[in-house]
């Protein structure tokens, strides 16, 4: 035991959260969804709503890389089950500008017509960007703010697919 120091160990919450995040990332999506479900119910989503939805495991899989705790993961998942979201005012002011609104309207028109899967949504986004002559952040950031309330989300096509066409259109038209 000569190599051990005499000072007491210290609790490091940042390190604990990092270790927890590593475990969440390594877990199977189904197992992680089962562990997250009680926290989602506590956040106000009904158990029937979760059980009736086949997206829950995919939502957990999409957001697990961004979360340090099950509570964080449940808070992200909750956004897919509520009717209205609280938007980050700073992100809204920065990204949902008068210059972005025509692009958002064009995107809403495209979204109404596209087949609803990640690949088709992604192809439609690329096509629209090419037609409009803009880069991805010009469209993705305001769309993210409108549909999930923040500019920082996983892949926009994956998020849109899981949210569903009706909810996406409702949020896009609220700009």
GIVENHU-V887988 format. One record per pair of residues at least 12 apart in sequence whose C-alpha atoms are under 7 Angstrom apart, sorted by the first residue. I is the first residue (numbers start at 1). J is the second residue. Records with the same first field share a line. If there is no record, write none. Layout:
I = J ; J
This chain:
17 = 68
18 = 68
20 = 68 ; 69
21 = 67 ; 68 ; 69
24 = 64
25 = 64 ; 65
29 = 57 ; 60 ; 61
30 = 57
33 = 56 ; 57 ; 60
36 = 70 ; 73 ; 74
39 = 71 ; 74
40 = 74 ; 78
45 = 78 ; 81
55 = 162
59 = 77
60 = 73 ; 77
79 = 148
80 = 163
85 = 148 ; 149
86 = 149
87 = 145 ; 149 ; 150
88 = 149 ; 150
91 = 145 ; 150 ; 151
92 = 145
95 = 141 ; 142
96 = 142
103 = 139
104 = 172
108 = 169 ; 172
116 = 161
117 = 161
118 = 157 ; 158 ; 161
121 = 157
122 = 157
140 = 156
144 = 156
146 = 171 ; 172
147 = 168 ; 171
